[in-house]
């Protein structure tokens, strides 16, 4: 599966942001322009990790049909992954960013202000997650067929029996092109395996 085939731009108007293929927007921040800056750090983290190849070859380590699928941990354990800001960074909640439908892309965490590189995609509206996870994107309607196929994968204790992989994440339209990383930020080293830290979970 290609990440840019799965995720689309938001309905907002922030130009030249996100992932795209063949001129078609793939991932933008989800809300309108004024709200974009409320989740700007989350969007920057995601795009910089994509550009660095951090998500290439990463597995969906958790799949719960009828709920969500989770990925973004290079170790594949659910306990790994880090952000460009360090081991953790704070939530960026917005009242206009909700888990209100299928295909919402949101940050996984292990509690308040513990965002890393992990994210999840909802299979249905999950309003109980509002205020607990930072929403920053949504899946293209045309890619719902991919999500439906993911839900059909055999799972055991929430983990897929057969691997579901993100082969590559490519950023072709970068709003931060040529802009230095924020002070103190750095591209993390992609680990082969890591068990440091608590598991990121969505309940």
GUZA-14519 format. One record per atom (N, C-alpha, C, O): x, y, z; residue in three letters. Coordinates in steps of 0.02 Angstrom, whole numbers, padded with zeros to 5 digits, always signed. Layout:
GUZA-14519
XYZALA;...
END
This chain:
GUZA-14519
+00042-00059+00000UNK;+00000+00000+00000UNK;+00044+00062+00000UNK;+00094+00066+00037UNK;+00026+00111-00041UNK;+00062+00175-00043UNK;+00026+00224+00001UNK;-00035+00233-00006UNK;+00061+00257+00046UNK;+00030+00302+00093UNK;-00007+00358+00057UNK;-00061+00380+00079UNK;+00021+00383+00001UNK;-00012+00438-00033UNK;-00076+00416-00068UNK;-00118+00457-00084UNK;-00084+00351-00080UNK;-00146+00325-00109UNK;-00202+00324-00056UNK;-00261+00321-00074UNK;-00184+00327+00007UNK;-00232+00317+00060UNK;-00258+00382+00090UNK;-00317+00387+00107UNK;-00214+00431+00096UNK;-00231+00491+00134UNK;-00239+00552+00088UNK;-00199+00561+00042UNK;-00288+00592+00099UNK;-00301+00650+00057UNK;-00293+00716+00095UNK;-00283+00717+00156UNK;-00297+00769+00057UNK;-00295+00836+00088UNK;-00360+00849+00125UNK;-00412+00820+00110UNK;-00355+00894+00173UNK;-00415+00915+00207UNK;-00455+00961+00161UNK;-00433+00977+00106UNK;-00512+00983+00185UNK;-00554+01028+00146UNK;-00536+01101+00159UNK;-00571+01146+00137UNK;-00481+01111+00194UNK;-00459+01179+00209UNK;-00427+01212+00148UNK;-00428+01184+00093UNK;-00398+01270+00158UNK;-00373+01310+00102UNK;-00299+01327+00109UNK;-00275+01371+00073UNK;-00264+01294+00153UNK;-00193+01307+00160UNK;-00157+01281+00098UNK;-00156+01220+00090UNK;-00129+01321+00054UNK;-00102+01297-00009UNK;-00037+01259-00001UNK;+00002+01269+00046UNK;-00026+01214-00049UNK;+00039+01180-00057UNK;+00061+01141+00003UNK;+00121+01135+00016UNK;+00014+01115+00041UNK;+00033+01074+00098UNK;+00016+01002+00086UNK;-00039+00986+00062UNK;+00061+00957+00103UNK;+00041+00888+00109UNK;+00073+00841+00059UNK;+00124+00858+00028UNK;+00043+00784+00053UNK;+00065+00732+00008UNK;+00021+00735-00054UNK;-00039+00747-00048UNK;+00049+00723-00112UNK;+00006+00720-00170UNK;+00036+00674-00223UNK;+00097+00661-00222UNK;-00006+00650-00267UNK;+00016+00608-00321UNK;-00022+00628-00384UNK;-00083+00636-00381UNK;+00013+00635-00440UNK;-00019+00655-00502UNK;-00059+00719-00495UNK;-00112+00726-00524UNK;-00034+00765-00454UNK;-00067+00829-00445UNK;-00128+00826-00400UNK;-00162+00877-00392UNK;-00142+00769-00371UNK;-00201+00763-00328UNK;-00180+00767-00255UNK;-00138+00728-00234UNK;-00209+00813-00217UNK;-00189+00820-00146UNK;-00199+00754-00109UNK;-00247+00717-00120UNK;-00153+00740-00065UNK;-00157+00677-00028UNK;-00164+00689+00046UNK;-00208+00658+00077UNK;-00125+00732+00076UNK;-00135+00746+00147UNK;-00123+00819+00161UNK;-00070+00847+00144UNK;-00171+00850+00190UNK;-00164+00918+00214UNK;-00184+00918+00286UNK;-00206+00866+00312UNK;-00179+00974+00320UNK;-00210+00978+00385UNK;-00285+00983+00373UNK;-00306+01004+00319UNK;-00325+00963+00421UNK;-00396+00953+00409UNK;-00438+01016+00415UNK;-00483+01024+00374UNK;-00428+01061+00463UNK;-00474+01117+00471UNK;-00460+01174+00424UNK;-00418+01168+00379UNK;-00496+01230+00432UNK;-00486+01289+00391UNK;-00420+01324+00407UNK;-00385+01305+00454UNK;-00403+01375+00366UNK;-00337+01406+00371UNK;-00321+01432+00440UNK;-00266+01422+00465UNK;-00369+01466+00471UNK;-00355+01495+00537UNK;-00339+01442+00588UNK;-00300+01453+00634UNK;-00370+01382+00581UNK;-00359+01329+00630UNK;-00296+01289+00614UNK;-00273+01250+00656UNK;-00268+01300+00555UNK;-00210+01260+00535UNK;-00153+01265+00585UNK;-00120+01216+00600UNK;-00143+01326+00611UNK;-00086+01336+00655UNK;-00096+01303+00723UNK;-00048+01295+00761UNK;-00158+01284+00739UNK;-00168+01251+00803UNK;-00142+01179+00801UNK;-00130+01150+00854UNK;-00133+01152+00741UNK;-00104+01085+00736UNK;-00042+01086+00691UNK;-00023+01035+00663UNK;-00012+01145+00685UNK;+00046+01152+00641UNK;+00104+01108+00660UNK;+00138+01082+00616UNK;+00117+01100+00724UNK;+00173+01058+00746UNK;+00161+00985+00728UNK;+00207+00949+00710UNK;+00099+00963+00734UNK;+00082+00894+00717UNK;+00091+00882+00642UNK;+00120+00832+00621UNK;+00066+00929+00601UNK;+00075+00923+00529UNK;+00148+00924+00509UNK;+00170+00884+00467UNK;+00186+00969+00540UNK;+00258+00973+00523UNK;+00294+00909+00542UNK;+00335+00884+00504UNK;+00278+00882+00599UNK;+00308+00819+00621UNK;+00294+00764+00570UNK;+00340+00728+00550UNK;+00231+00758+00549UNK;+00212+00706+00503UNK;+00248+00714+00435UNK;+00275+00665+00409UNK;+00247+00774+00407UNK;+00278+00784+00343UNK;+00353+00774+00344UNK;+00382+00744+00299UNK;+00386+00798+00397UNK;+00459+00790+00402UNK;+00478+00715+00408UNK;+00528+00693+00380UNK;+00438+00678+00445UNK;+00451+00606+00452UNK;+00440+00570+00385UNK;+00478+00525+00367UNK;+00388+00592+00349UNK;+00377+00563+00282UNK;+00436+00578+00236UNK;+00461+00533+00202UNK;+00459+00640+00235UNK;+00514+00660+00192UNK;+00578+00622+00208UNK;+00618+00608+00164UNK;+00588+00607+00272UNK;+00648+00573+00294UNK;+00646+00497+00282UNK;+00695+00462+00295UNK;+00589+00471+00259UNK;+00583+00399+00248UNK;+00569+00360+00312UNK;+00575+00299+00314UNK;+00550+00397+00364UNK;+00540+00365+00429UNK;+00482+00315+00428UNK;+00483+00264+00463UNK;+00432+00328+00386UNK;+00374+00284+00383UNK;+00380+00230+00329UNK;+00338+00185+00326UNK;+00431+00233+00288UNK;+00438+00184+00234UNK;+00449+00114+00262UNK;+00494+00103+00303UNK;+00407+00067+00240UNK;+00414-00002+00263UNK;+00385-00017+00331UNK;+00394-00071+00357UNK;+00350+00032+00360UNK;+00321+00023+00427UNK;+00256-00016+00422UNK;+00217-00007+00375UNK;+00244-00060+00471UNK;+00184-00102+00471UNK;+00127-00070+00511UNK;+00138-00029+00555UNK;+00066-00089+00493UNK;+00009-00076+00537UNK;+00013-00129+00592UNK;-00004-00187+00581UNK;+00035-00109+00651UNK;+00045-00158+00704UNK;-00019-00173+00743UNK;-00021-00221+00781UNK;-00070-00132+00734UNK;-00134-00144+00768UNK;-00192-00132+00720UNK;-00195-00079+00688UNK;-00236-00180+00715UNK;-00296-00173+00674UNK;-00355-00200+00715UNK;-00356-00257+00736UNK;-00404-00157+00725UNK;-00465-00177+00760UNK;-00523-00162+00713UNK;-00547-00106+00709UNK;-00548-00214+00677UNK;-00603-00203+00630UNK;-00662-00169+00664UNK;-00680-00185+00721UNK;-00692-00122+00628UNK;-00748-00085+00656UNK;-00727-00029+00702UNK;-00770+00005+00730UNK;-00662-00018+00710UNK;-00638+00035+00754UNK;-00582+00075+00721UNK;-00595+00131+00698UNK;-00521+00048+00717UNK;-00466+00085+00688UNK;-00407+00040+00672UNK;-00405-00018+00693UNK;-00359+00067+00634UNK;-00295+00034+00622UNK;-00240+00083+00640UNK;-00247+00144+00629UNK;-00185+00058+00666UNK;-00131+00101+00694UNK;-00064+00082+00664UNK;-00049+00023+00654UNK;-00023+00134+00650UNK;+00043+00123+00621UNK;+00089+00180+00642UNK;+00072+00220+00686UNK;+00148+00185+00610UNK;+00194+00240+00623UNK;+00251+00223+00670UNK;+00292+00266+00685UNK;+00254+00160+00693UNK;+00308+00138+00738UNK;+00356+00094+00699UNK;+00338+00038+00682UNK;+00417+00118+00684UNK;+00465+00078+00646UNK;+00482+00011+00678UNK;+00501-00036+00643UNK;+00476+00006+00744UNK;+00492-00057+00777UNK;+00437-00109+00768UNK;+00449-00169+00776UNK;+00377-00086+00751UNK;+00321-00132+00742UNK;+00292-00160+00806UNK;+00251-00205+00805UNK;+00315-00133+00863UNK;+00292-00159+00928UNK;+00236-00119+00959UNK;+00200-00144+01003UNK;+00227-00057+00936UNK;+00180-00012+00968UNK;+00211+00026+01026UNK;+00178+00068+01056UNK;+00274+00012+01041UNK;+00309+00046+01095UNK;+00365+00091+01070UNK;+00399+00124+01111UNK;+00375+00094+01005UNK;+00430+00133+00977UNK;+00406+00195+00942UNK;+00347+00214+00946UNK;+00452+00227+00908UNK;+00437+00288+00872UNK;+00452+00350+00912UNK;+00444+00351+00973UNK;+00473+00402+00877UNK;+00487+00466+00909UNK;+00470+00522+00860UNK;+00458+00509+00801UNK;+00468+00582+00883UNK;+00449+00639+00842UNK;+00511+00681+00825UNK;+00565+00668+00850UNK;+00501+00731+00782UNK;+00557+00776+00766UNK;+00572+00822+00825UNK;+00624+00853+00827UNK;+00526+00826+00873UNK;+00534+00870+00931UNK;+00565+00834+00991UNK;+00576+00864+01043UNK;+00578+00769+00983UNK;+00604+00730+01038UNK;+00560+00670+01051UNK;+00518+00654+01010UNK;+00570+00636+01108UNK;+00530+00576+01122UNK;+00455+00588+01121UNK;+00417+00544+01100UNK;+00432+00646+01143UNK;+00361+00661+01148UNK;+00349+00734+01130UNK;+00393+00776+01139UNK;+00288+00750+01106UNK;+00269+00820+01101UNK;+00195+00828+01119UNK;+00157+00779+01120UNK;+00175+00889+01132UNK;+00109+00902+01161UNK;+00052+00895+01111UNK;+00061+00900+01050UNK;-00007+00882+01138UNK;-00068+00879+01098UNK;-00083+00948+01068UNK;-00063+00999+01095UNK;-00120+00948+01013UNK;-00144+01009+00982UNK;-00218+01000+00967UNK;-00237+00985+00910UNK;-00259+01008+01016UNK;-00331+00996+01009UNK;-00366+01057+00980UNK;-00347+01114+00992UNK;-00418+01044+00940UNK;-00460+01096+00913UNK;-00531+01072+00912UNK;-00545+01015+00894UNK;-00577+01116+00931UNK;-00648+01097+00933UNK;-00674+01081+00863UNK;-00725+01048+00857UNK;-00640+01105+00812UNK;-00662+01093+00743UNK;-00630+01030+00713UNK;-00644+01013+00655UNK;-00588+00997+00750UNK;-00555+00936+00726UNK;-00582+00877+00766UNK;-00563+00866+00823UNK;-00626+00839+00735UNK;-00661+00786+00771UNK;-00654+00718+00737UNK;-00640+00714+00677UNK;-00663+00666+00777UNK;-00665+00598+00750UNK;-00737+00582+00730UNK;-00769+00538+00759UNK;-00761+00620+00681UNK;-00833+00619+00667UNK;-00853+00576+00607UNK;-00912+00576+00588UNK;-00806+00540+00578UNK;-00824+00498+00521UNK;-00769+00447+00507UNK;-00716+00448+00538UNK;-00783+00404+00461UNK;-00735+00354+00439UNK;-00676+00389+00404UNK;-00686+00437+00368UNK;-00616+00364+00416UNK;-00558+00389+00381UNK;-00521+00447+00414UNK;-00478+00477+00382UNK;-00538+00463+00476UNK;-00502+00517+00511UNK;-00432+00493+00530UNK;-00424+00437+00556UNK;-00382+00535+00517UNK;-00312+00520+00535UNK;-00294+00560+00596UNK;-00301+00621+00597UNK;-00270+00526+00648UNK;-00260+00557+00713UNK;-00198+00528+00747UNK;-00177+00472+00732UNK;-00169+00566+00793UNK;-00109+00543+00827UNK;-00125+00493+00882UNK;-00170+00503+00922UNK;-00087+00438+00883UNK;-00091+00390+00938UNK;-00049+00417+00996UNK;-00001+00454+00985UNK;-00067+00398+01056UNK;-00027+00420+01113UNK;-00035+00371+01171UNK;-00075+00324+01168UNK;+00003+00383+01223UNK;-00001+00341+01284UNK;-00026+00382+01342UNK;-00015+00364+01400UNK;-00061+00436+01328UNK;-00086+00482+01378UNK;-00079+00553+01354UNK;-00058+00565+01297UNK;-00097+00600+01394UNK;-00096+00670+01375UNK;-00025+00693+01358UNK;+00023+00679+01394UNK;-00018+00728+01301UNK;+00045+00759+01280UNK;+00101+00708+01272UNK;+00157+00719+01294UNK;+00085+00651+01240UNK;+00136+00599+01229UNK;+00138+00578+01156UNK;+00146+00519+01141UNK;+00130+00625+01110UNK;+00132+00610+01039UNK;+00202+00592+01016UNK;+00251+00621+01040UNK;+00207+00545+00970UNK;+00272+00524+00943UNK;+00268+00526+00867UNK;+00256+00578+00837UNK;+00278+00468+00836UNK;+00269+00462+00764UNK;+00208+00420+00746UNK;+00188+00416+00688UNK;+00177+00389+00796UNK;+00122+00343+00783UNK;+00057+00380+00770UNK;+00042+00431+00801UNK;+00018+00352+00724UNK;-00047+00380+00709UNK;-00096+00324+00693UNK;-00076+00266+00683UNK;-00160+00340+00691UNK;-00210+00290+00676UNK;-00262+00319+00629UNK;-00268+00380+00621UNK;-00300+00274+00598UNK;-00353+00293+00551UNK;-00417+00259+00574UNK;-00418+00198+00585UNK;-00470+00297+00579UNK;-00533+00269+00605UNK;-00572+00232+00550UNK;-00570+00252+00491UNK;-00605+00178+00569UNK;-00649+00142+00524UNK;-00722+00165+00529UNK;-00764+00144+00490UNK;-00735+00208+00578UNK;-00803+00233+00589UNK;-00798+00297+00632UNK;-00744+00311+00658UNK;-00852+00334+00640UNK;-00850+00391+00687UNK;-00834+00367+00757UNK;-00862+00318+00781UNK;-00789+00403+00790UNK;-00768+00385+00858UNK;-00768+00447+00902UNK;-00714+00470+00922UNK;-00826+00475+00918UNK;-00829+00537+00956UNK;-00798+00532+01025UNK;-00778+00583+01054UNK;-00793+00472+01053UNK;-00764+00465+01120UNK;-00689+00480+01120UNK;-00659+00488+01173UNK;-00658+00485+01060UNK;-00587+00501+01055UNK;-00575+00576+01051UNK;-00517+00599+01057UNK;-00627+00616+01042UNK;-00619+00688+01038UNK;-00591+00716+01104UNK;-00612+00696+01158UNK;-00543+00761+01097UNK;-00511+00789+01156UNK;-00457+00745+01186UNK;-00426+00764+01236UNK;-00447+00687+01157UNK;-00396+00640+01182UNK;-00340+00628+01132UNK;-00285+00608+01151UNK;-00355+00640+01068UNK;-00305+00628+01015UNK;-00309+00685+00965UNK;-00363+00711+00950UNK;-00251+00705+00938UNK;-00246+00761+00891UNK;-00264+00738+00820UNK;-00228+00698+00791UNK;-00318+00764+00793UNK;-00339+00750+00725UNK;-00301+00796+00677UNK;-00296+00856+00688UNK;-00272+00766+00622UNK;-00235+00809+00576UNK;-00246+00791+00502UNK;-00214+00821+00459UNK;-00290+00744+00487UNK;-00301+00727+00417UNK;-00360+00681+00408UNK;-00394+00663+00457UNK;-00372+00660+00346UNK;-00424+00613+00332UNK;-00408+00575+00268UNK;-00370+00598+00226UNK;-00437+00516+00261UNK;-00425+00472+00204UNK;-00468+00493+00145UNK;-00525+00514+00154UNK;-00440+00487+00085UNK;-00479+00501+00025UNK;-00538+00453+00020UNK;-00531+00393+00036UNK;-00594+00478-00001UNK;-00653+00435-00010UNK;-00638+00378-00058UNK;-00662+00322-00048UNK;-00599+00391-00109UNK;-00583+00340-00158UNK;-00540+00284-00130UNK;-00533+00231-00161UNK;-00510+00296-00072UNK;-00467+00246-00041UNK;-00501+00207+00014UNK;-00470+00167+00049UNK;-00566+00219+00023UNK;-00603+00180+00074UNK;-00600+00106+00058UNK;-00603+00064+00103UNK;-00594+00089-00006UNK;-00589+00018-00025UNK;-00527-00013+00006UNK;-00527-00072+00024UNK;-00473+00027+00012UNK;-00412+00002+00043UNK;-00424-00011+00117UNK;-00403-00062+00144UNK;-00457+00036+00150UNK;-00473+00028+00221UNK;-00518-00032+00232UNK;-00509-00069+00281UNK;-00566-00043+00187UNK;-00610-00101+00194UNK;-00570-00166+00188UNK;-00585-00215+00223UNK;-00520-00167+00145UNK;-00478-00226+00138UNK;-00436-00237+00201UNK;-00425-00294+00222UNK;-00412-00182+00231UNK;-00374-00189+00292UNK;-00416-00221+00347UNK;-00390-00261+00386UNK;-00480-00203+00349UNK;-00524-00231+00401UNK;-00535-00306+00392UNK;-00555-00340+00440UNK;-00523-00331+00332UNK;-00534-00403+00319UNK;-00473-00446+00337UNK;-00477-00507+00336UNK;-00418-00412+00353UNK;-00357-00449+00372UNK;-00369-00487+00437UNK;-00398-00460+00484UNK;-00347-00549+00439UNK;-00355-00589+00500UNK;-00312-00559+00556UNK;-00253-00545+00545UNK;-00341-00551+00614UNK;-00304-00523+00671UNK;-00309-00569+00731UNK;-00356-00608+00737UNK;-00260-00563+00774UNK;-00259-00601+00837UNK;-00238-00553+00892UNK;-00182-00527+00890UNK;-00281-00542+00940UNK;-00268-00495+00994UNK;-00250-00425+00967UNK;-00207-00391+00994UNK;-00285-00405+00915UNK;-00276-00339+00887UNK;-00217-00332+00839UNK;-00209-00279+00808UNK;-00177-00384+00832UNK;-00119-00382+00787UNK;-00134-00423+00724UNK;-00159-00479+00730UNK;-00118-00397+00665UNK;-00131-00435+00603UNK;-00089-00498+00599UNK;-00029-00497+00613UNK;-00121-00552+00579UNK;-00085-00615+00570UNK;-00039-00610+00510UNK;+00016-00637+00510UNK;-00063-00576+00458UNK;-00023-00565+00398UNK;-00006-00491+00394UNK;-00049-00449+00406UNK;+00056-00474+00378UNK;+00078-00404+00382UNK;+00043-00359+00332UNK;+00031-00377+00275UNK;+00026-00299+00356UNK;+00000-00245+00315UNK;+00050-00188+00320UNK;+00061-00161+00374UNK;+00081-00169+00264UNK;+00138-00124+00265UNK;+00125-00060+00226UNK;+00091-00060+00175UNK;+00153-00005+00252UNK;+00159+00057+00214UNK;+00226+00054+00176UNK;+00279+00056+00207UNK;+00223+00048+00111UNK;+00285+00040+00073UNK;+00325+00105+00070UNK;+00386+00104+00079UNK;+00291+00160+00057UNK;+00327+00223+00051UNK;+00280+00281+00065UNK;+00221+00278+00048UNK;+00307+00333+00094UNK;+00270+00396+00103UNK;+00310+00450+00068UNK;+00368+00460+00084UNK;+00280+00483+00020UNK;+00315+00533-00020UNK;+00281+00600-00016UNK;+00220+00605-00025UNK;+00319+00652-00002UNK;+00294+00720-00001UNK;+00317+00754-00066UNK;+00377+00762-00077UNK;+00269+00774-00107UNK;+00286+00805-00171UNK;+00269+00879-00172UNK;+00287+00914-00220UNK;+00236+00903-00121UNK;+00218+00974-00117UNK;+00227+00996-00045UNK;+00183+00985-00003UNK;+00283+01026-00031UNK;+00304+01038+00038UNK;+00300+01113+00056UNK;+00338+01153+00029UNK;+00255+01132+00101UNK;+00249+01203+00120UNK;+00310+01228+00159UNK;+00320+01288+00165UNK;+00350+01181+00186UNK;+00409+01200+00225UNK;+00474+01189+00186UNK;+00528+01187+00215UNK;+00468+01182+00120UNK;+00528+01171+00080UNK;+00576+01229+00089UNK;+00558+01287+00081UNK;+00638+01213+00105UNK;+00689+01264+00114UNK;+00687+01299+00181UNK;+00727+01343+00194UNK;+00639+01280+00224UNK;+00633+01310+00290UNK;+00666+01264+00341UNK;+00654+01204+00343UNK;+00708+01293+00383UNK;+00743+01254+00434UNK;+00693+01224+00483UNK;+00639+01251+00493UNK;+00712+01169+00513UNK;+00670+01140+00565UNK;+00665+01188+00624UNK;+00710+01229+00634UNK;+00611+01184+00662UNK;+00605+01227+00721UNK;+00665+01217+00768UNK;+00696+01164+00769UNK;+00680+01268+00807UNK;+00735+01264+00854UNK;+00728+01204+00900UNK;+00675+01193+00930UNK;+00780+01164+00905UNK;+00780+01105+00947UNK;+00753+01042+00913UNK;+00759+00987+00941UNK;+00724+01049+00853UNK;+00697+00991+00818UNK;+00751+00957+00776UNK;+00799+00989+00756UNK;+00742+00892+00764UNK;+00789+00854+00724UNK;+00755+00792+00698UNK;+00708+00766+00729UNK;+00777+00769+00641UNK;+00750+00707+00613UNK;+00776+00648+00655UNK;+00836+00640+00661UNK;+00731+00608+00683UNK;+00754+00553+00725UNK;+00784+00496+00685UNK;+00768+00486+00627UNK;+00828+00460+00717UNK;+00856+00400+00686UNK;+00802+00346+00684UNK;+00767+00336+00733UNK;+00797+00313+00628UNK;+00746+00261+00621UNK;+00773+00197+00651UNK;+00821+00168+00625UNK;+00744+00173+00706UNK;+00771+00114+00740UNK;+00751+00050+00705UNK;+00699+00046+00672UNK;+00792-00001+00712UNK;+00774-00067+00687UNK;+00724-00100+00734UNK;+00678-00134+00712UNK;+00734-00090+00799UNK;+00688-00118+00849UNK;+00695-00076+00912UNK;+00749-00054+00930UNK;+00640-00065+00945UNK;+00641-00027+01007UNK;+00582-00047+01050UNK;+00526-00057+01026UNK;+00594-00052+01114UNK;+00541-00068+01160UNK;+00536-00015+01214UNK;+00504-00024+01266UNK;+00570+00042+01203UNK;+00571+00094+01252UNK;+00503+00129+01255UNK;+00471+00140+01204UNK;+00482+00145+01316UNK;+00421+00184+01324UNK;+00359+00141+01324UNK;+00361+00083+01305UNK;+00303+00170+01347UNK;+00240+00134+01350UNK;+00208+00127+01282UNK;+00225+00164+01236UNK;+00163+00080+01275UNK;+00129+00071+01212UNK;+00080+00129+01201UNK;+00048+00152+01247UNK;+00075+00150+01138UNK;+00025+00199+01119UNK;-00039+00161+01105UNK;-00039+00113+01067UNK;-00093+00182+01136UNK;-00155+00144+01128UNK;-00215+00191+01117UNK;-00215+00249+01138UNK;-00265+00164+01082UNK;-00327+00200+01070UNK;-00383+00155+01095UNK;-00388+00098+01073UNK;-00424+00181+01139UNK;-00477+00141+01169UNK;-00544+00175+01163UNK;-00595+00149+01186UNK;
END
